[in-house]
Amino acid sequence: MTLHDPSRTLKRGTPLNKAQAALILIHGRGADAEDIAGLASYLPSQGLAVLAPEAQGHTWYPQRFFVPLQENEPWLSSGLELIDKLVSDIHAAGIPHERIGIAGFSQGGCLALEYALRNPRRYGFIAGMSSALIGPLKTPRAKADLQGTPVLIACAENDAHIPLPFVEESAEILAASGTDLTKQIFRGYDHTVFPEEIQWLGSQLEAWAPHV
């Protein structure tokens, strides 16, 4: 079967060969690249390349994020490989990893957090909005050092799709993995991108993206 194809990545902003920084935006289940790319219009964009990949069938993996990992294969591995391909392409264009941000919402945010933990290095930032690490509670994880990478993990306290215990455990794991962690827990039930998350993304870009 056909899995996730990096050639379907939507590219916005400054072309990679002219950009000084890059942002990978990963959509949620049932959405598409165009949806998540719209987030970039709320963020600083000077000299920034924006890449928004699109999942096969608009779904990165078929089951819930907290089922045993093998139940989401081979789609999960394909999604992680796609992100790795984009990171490699960005770096090959001359942009250092310290100026690469990876952010996703819901299923896409889970993928972003999981990718960073499995591929630890210093990134510009990592953001999982309404997200958590992939797999059941107490999933064994390799020791990782993200070398001070700013990481956001955020969710509503009663989100029907992302149970709070998974967010709390993921935050503990990420905090112990060499990150500069920000945890945002919002009141209510909304499964959405919150203004505070957009503000966090903007502040990270302002800290290291180029300015006129």
Secondary structure, 3 states (H helix, E strand, C coil): CCCCCHHHCEEEECCCCCCCEEEEEECCCCCCHHHHHHHHHHCCCCCEEEEECCCHHHCCCCCCCCCCHHHHCCHHHHHHHHHHHHHHHHHHCCCCHHHEEEEEECHHHHHHHHHHHHCCCCCCEEEEECCCCCCCCCCCCCCCCCCCEEEEEEEECCCCCCCHHHHHHHHHHHHCCCEEEEEEEECCCCCCCCHHHHHHHHHHHHHHCCCC
